[in-house]
Amino acid sequence: MAVQKYRTFVMGDIHGAFKALVQCLERCGFDYENDTLIQLGDVVDGNPQTFECVEELLKIKNLKSVRGNHDDWFNEFILTDYHPYHWQFGGDATAASYLIHTQPDRGVVFRSGGGFKTSLNYSDIPQNHKDFFANQLLYFIDGQNRCFVHAGFDVNIPFLGQLETNYYFDRSLWMDAMERAKNPALNLGNGNNPNFSEIFIGHTPTTRWNMDRPIRLYNITNLDTGASHAGRLTIMDVDSRDYWQSDNIDNLYPKKKEKTKNTAYAKKLKAP
């Protein structure tokens, strides 16, 4: 009898795209009880179903959830009950998602110009969701010395000596690799980072380079394929490097385009 081999997957930035999350898990045949998922952060903000994304991820027995910068901003709200400054970058969609489930008859998100107000309180967040964001990892290193981190790190600083924010905000690892690949005559070396056999990151959408698929440069693979806007969500088998993708986000959430800036819309919203 053949021995069942369970798989390890890595997934890029979700940004509240529950429909895309489910598609990726279904298309790769993910086993919720036995397979491992390393999710690279930014579960929240942008698309309208953050609440559902967290609920789905909590069903996965072997989940390694890495902290993204958007997750950190949401956790700041949970800890302080104040909307962080950076929550203007898609945070209204996260607030609306939680209001639909916690204040269905009175929840309000009102946009005006570049900001918004909301009736969401930190006490509205379910405890298991609070625990989810509190317990996210800054990075994960597996037994094969593969590093999984949201943004990257500063290669000029020892990996364990980084500022915490570097792991979920510093793009220099990826941008340096892009520069080396584009200008080999610069004699900047082969671009491999010797600290790790492989590095998997998100944070910097490949759609910046008009691609909605993963990009690999040297020993770095970028899995953020634009699920926050006009791209796709991607999940990859870290051993075989096969990958599966969701449909285009604009097709999954066409109403995102219809929101106007000066609309009190959360009160009327229904779950997508």
Summary of the structure (lengths in Angstrom):
residues: 272
radius of gyration: 18.7
end to end distance: 44.3
largest distance: 63.3
contacts: 919
relative contact order: 0.19
helix: 35%
strand: 17%
